[in-house]
Amino acid sequence: MTVSRQRARNLSRSQVRTQIDRLASGPDLDDDPVLFALSDAARRYPIPLDALGELVAGCEMDCRAQHYATFEELVIYCQCVAGSIGRLSLGVFGSAEPERAGELANTLGVALQLTNILRDVVEDRDVMGRVYLPSDDLARFRCNADASGPTEPLASLIRFEVGRAKERYEQGLQLLNLLDRRSKACVSAMAGIYRRLLERIEHDPLAILDRRVSVPSWEKAWVAARSLAGVSA
């Protein structure tokens, strides 16, 4: 393990927030190569450093929250851990209509994170002790609070949440129209792979109870190639 990674593991959350504040003031951070590189990037590109604070907030939610009562609460979490990454990336990609692009990146990030959550329902519950599916949705579909119980109600719930994710893909992917060709290819490839994962979950929602659903490598390569060629995947 590198010195920088070991140092990162030893940092408290308050120390991480202090470092983010220091980045905004543009000090010399050459004692940490990661922070030095990030500080340099922030001077060169309009990176929204406040999004780093949101990312930390999302990680804090993972440390203390084991349930989300409503879908609205879950969306806030998704925006912190995934939407923030999209907005940080936009600072480097550049975009037409930066404000609208940021909103669309946020929405696309929610779609991607919802896909992760649906794929990992069993692993999150049994290994991490977390249930991301909203408590009120679990109750609505007559599922147990820990996302266990009869399979058919759970399958119906998964399909319902898939629909929510699909709506956000449709909206968030409007971001592609605001990016240059190379950046568009990158975002299109990633989103295309995740959408295909979501389609697999929708086709067989109970599969997530037995195994980690994934997209085959050949299909990922096909999606990436189409994205590089400028064809929506």
Secondary structure, DSSP 4 states (H G I P E B T S, - for coil): --HHHHHHHH--HHHHHHHHHHHHH----TTSHHHHHHHHHHHHS---THHHHHHHHHHHHHHH-SB-SSHHHHHHHHIIIIIHHHHHHHHHH--SSHHHHHHHHHHHHHHHHHHHHHHTHHHIIIII--B-S-HHHHHHTT--TTS-S-HHHHHHHHHHHHHHHHHHHHHHGGGGGGS-HHHHHHHHHHHHHHHHHHHHHHH-GGGGGTS-----HHHHHHHHHHHHTT---
